[in-house]
Amino acid sequence: MKKSLLLVMLCFVLFLTACGGGTQGPTGGSLFKDGIAEFIETNYVLQDVVSSQQGSNEISEIYLAENKSIDEVAAELQEYEKPREVSEKKDDKQVLIYQDSFVILTKNQDNPEHTLVEISTYNFVRNNYNPSFFNGLFAFWLLDNVLDVDDWRKKQQSKCYKNNNDCYGGYQSSGGWYKSGGNSSVRGGTSSVRGGGPGTGK
């Protein structure tokens, strides 16, 4: 009798475990690898891959959302996955911060009907972006917290003053210094980008 009861309880526990495993959904592991990055890769057209000479984990990918405004793209992204932070929209740009990435939306200068969707690793933003890009979008104390750097703005701005070519002002502003023409690599978490980096030119 005890053995039968034990067997029934064991089967019940295994059943609950199996049901619980199904609640994780298709993403399962890292949100960066399988969440918003996968949505962007699936729904928009890859235009370019940008890398830094600082390290192979400093990667940014640029996609094109054809015939969609910044507001439309921002709504799509937030509907798919809630961001950690959402900036104001200013000067035709808006930033959504996710658990493992920054998603930066800008109006395409070549065709205002399209929106550029740039997904960047935290390391790329931390070590390459010019702080002035985020003026009016976020409070800088918030970026300090997200990037885990005390007074990130002051430290990064000092670097930019010394050599502005080492600072990234957004794809359409300073892409010439960073464009690589490499392959998509953000979702995999490793770089296969050729060349690129500050000072390499077009």
N, C-alpha and C positions, 0 to 999 in steps of 0.2 A: 504493500500500500504506500509506504513511504517512497519507494523507488518510483512508483507511478506518479505520485504528486510532484516529486522532484523533476521528473521528465517533463511534465506539463508546464511547470514553472520555467524550466530552461527554454522550452519551445516559445513560451510567451515573451521572455526576455529577448530571444533572438529575433522574434517578429517585430518587437518595438524598435530594436536596433536597426533592422532593415528599413523600417518606415522612417526613422529619424534620418538615415543617410540620404533619403530621397529629398529632403527639404533643402539641401544645399544648392540645388539648381545646377545649371550647366557650367557656371563659372568655377565653382569648387575652390580652386586655389587662389593664386594671386589675381587681384582685380586688374593690375596693370597689364598682365599678359593676356587675360581672357575677358576683361570687362570692356571698358570704354574704348580701349585701343582696338579691340576686335571690331567693335561697332563702327568706328571710324574707318578702319581698313576695308570693311565690307561695303560701306555705303558711299564712300567718297573716293575720288581718283587721286592716286599718289602722284605728286609733282616732282618732289625732290627730297633728298635726305641730307641733313646737315650734321657735321661733326666738329669737334673741337680738338686741338692738339693737346689739351690738358689730359685727356684720358678716353679710353674706348667706351666708357659708360656714359659719356656726355653726348647724347644723341637727340636730334630733333627731326621729325618727319613733317613734311608739308603736303597736305591734301587739298583738293579742290571740290567744293560743294557747288555744283553747277545750278544756276538759276534759283539760288536760295539766299535770302538775306541773313545777316548776322542773327537777328531775332529768331528766324525760323530754325537755323542750325542750333542755336543755344537751347531752344525749346525741345528739339529732337534729342539732343544729348542729355538734357536733364530728365526727360521722360524715360530714357533708357536706363540711366543710372544717376542717382542724386550725387552732386558734387560735394566736396568738403567745404568749399567756399565759391561764391559767385561774385564777380566784380560788377561795378556799374558799367554801363556802356558809354564810352567817351571817345571822341575823335575816330569814329569808325573802327573801334576795337573793343573786345570784351574777353575776359579771362575766366575760365572755370578751373578750379583746382581740385583734382581727384587724389585718391590715396597715394598713388605712385607717379602722378604726372600732372603737368600743366597743359591745359588745352586752350590755345590762344586763337581767337577768331578775329580776322581782319577783312575789310572789304578789299576785293581784288582790284588793284589799280588799273590793270589792263582791261578789265570788264567789270564794272560796278554791279552787274547783275549776279555775279558769283561771289562766294565767300571762301577765303583761304582758312583752312583748319590746320593749325600747327600743334602737334603733340610732342612735348618735350619732357625729358627726364628732369627730376629735381636737380641733379648734378649739373645739367646743361644750363638751367636757369640760374642756379647759384653761382656758377663760375664764369658765365659768359654774358648774361643779359645786362644791358645798361639800366640801372635803376630808374632813370628818367622815363623809360618805356611804361612804367607802372604808375606814373603820376596821375592822380585822379581816379585810378582804378581800385587801388587798395591802400589802406593805412599801412605804413611801413613796419609798424610793430607786428602786424599780422604776418607779413612776409618774413620777418625775423623768426617768428614762431614756426612757420611752415618750413622754412629753409634751415632752421636750427643754427642760426648764426646771430650772434649779438651785434646789433647795429650793422646789418648787412648793407644797407644803403650807403653808409659812410665808407665802409671798407671797399665795396665794389666801385663806388664813384671815384675813390682815390686811384684805383687801378685804371679806370677809364680815362682820367685826366692825364695819366702818364703816357698812355698809348691807346688812343681811341679805336685803333684797328683791332685791339684785343677785346673790344666790347661789342656785343650783338644788340642792335637796335630794332630787332624784328626782321622778318624775312625780306620784306620789300624795301627796307631801309639799308640793311647792311649784308644782305644775302651774298653779295659779290665776294665778300671776304670769307664766307663760310660754305658756300655751295660746294657739294661734293659730287653730285651725280651718282652717288652710290646706290646700293640696294636697300630695300626696306629692312630695318633691323630692330626697331623699338620693341615690337611684341616679343621677339626672341630674347631680348635683354642683352644681346652681344652685338658688337659692331662689325659690319662687313664693309664699311664705307672706305672708299679709296680717296686719298688726298684730303682736301678740305682743310679746315682749321684757319685760325687767324693769319692773315698776311699772305695767303696763297694766291689771292686774286681770282679773277674769273677764268 
